[in-house]
Amino acid sequence: MGRLTTHVLDIATGRPAGGLAIELFRVDDELSFVRAVTTNDDGRVDEPLLEGEALAAGVYELRFHAGDYLRQSSARLTDPPFLDVIPIRFGIADPSQHYHVPLLLSPYGYSTYRGS
C-alpha cells in the first residue's frame, strides 16, 4: 500500500523540528488544499499524510511553515526571516510506492530528497 510521509530535522541544532506546521496541496489546474498537520517531538507526523486509495498519481505541494517554527526556536533571525514558508512541489508517479519527503532545515537554507 502506497503512502506519503515527511519529517523535518533542524540541522542548525541537530534536533528534530517539533511543532512545525505543514500544509499539503494537490496541484491540478489550481491548488487544492488536502490537509494540515504539525510535526511531533520527533519532527515527524503521527500518521501518513496520504495512504492507500487517498494517494493518487499526480503533482503535490508541501508547504513547511519554517519561519513560525524558527521564531519559536532559539534561532537568531532577521526581520523578516530569510526563510518563511518553504514550498516543495513533487510528483507521485506510482501510488503503490512509499514517497517520503523530508526537510533538512536551518535559518538560511534547506534541503530535501526522496527518502525511504
N, C-alpha and C positions, 0 to 999 in steps of 0.2 A: 504494500500500500504506500503510495507516494505521500510526501509531506513537505512542508516548508517550515524551516526553523531559523532562528537567529540567536546571536548573543553579542554582547558588547564588552570589550576589555578597554580599560583606561590605561594606556601604555605610559602615560606620564607618572602614574602612581604605582603601576604594576599590579593593579587590582581589578576585579570585575566592576563594571559600571552599573551598580544597582540603582533603581529608581529613575531610569531613563525612559521617557515616553517615546513610543514608536507608533506610527500610523502605516497601514497597508492599503494600497490602492491598486485596482486593476486598471490598465491603460488600454482603452479601445479608441474610439474617436475622441473621447474625453476621459478624464479621470473619474473613476467610480470608487468611492470610499468602501472598504471592506471591513476593517476593524481597527481598533486602537488597543494597545497593550502597554504595560510597563514592565521593565526588567526587574527580576527579583534580586536578592542579595548576591547571587552568584552571577549576575549580569545576563541571565537567561530569561526566557519567557516560560511560564509554567506548563504550557502545552503548545503543540504546533500551531503556527499561525493559520495554516490550512492543511487539511489532510483528506485522503480518500476522495470521495465524489466532489468535494468542495474545491479540490486542487485541479484546475483545468489548464490546458496548454494556453499560452498567451504571454503578454507582457505585463509586468507588475512593477510597482514602485514602493519601496520602503522609505519612510521619512523618519530619520532619527533626530530627536529634539535635543541635540548636543548642547546648545547654548544654555538651556534651562538646567541641564544636568551639571555643566561646568560651573555655572554661577553658584550652585548649591554645594559644590565640592570645594576643595582647598585651592583650586586653580586660580592663578592671578591672570585676570583677563583685562583686555582693553574694553572701552565702551564706545561703540558696540563691539561685541566679541568678534574675533576673526571668523569663527565658525558658529553658525546658529543652527539652522535646520539642514541636515545632510540628506539629500535625496539619492537613492541608489536604484536605478532602473535596470531590470534584468528580465530575461526570458525563461519561460518554462517550456521546454520542447517535449519532454516525456513525463507526463504527470504520474507515472508509476514509480518514478525515482524520488530519492530524498534530495531536496535542494536546501542547503544550509548557507545562509548569507551573513557571515559575521562582520562586525565592525571593530577595527582597532582604532582607538580614538586618543587624541591629545588636543590641547587647546589650539594648536596651529597646524594640524594635519590629521589625516585619517587614511586608512587602507581597508580594502575588502577583498574577498576572493570567494570562490565556490568551495566551501568546506564539506566535511563529511559528517 
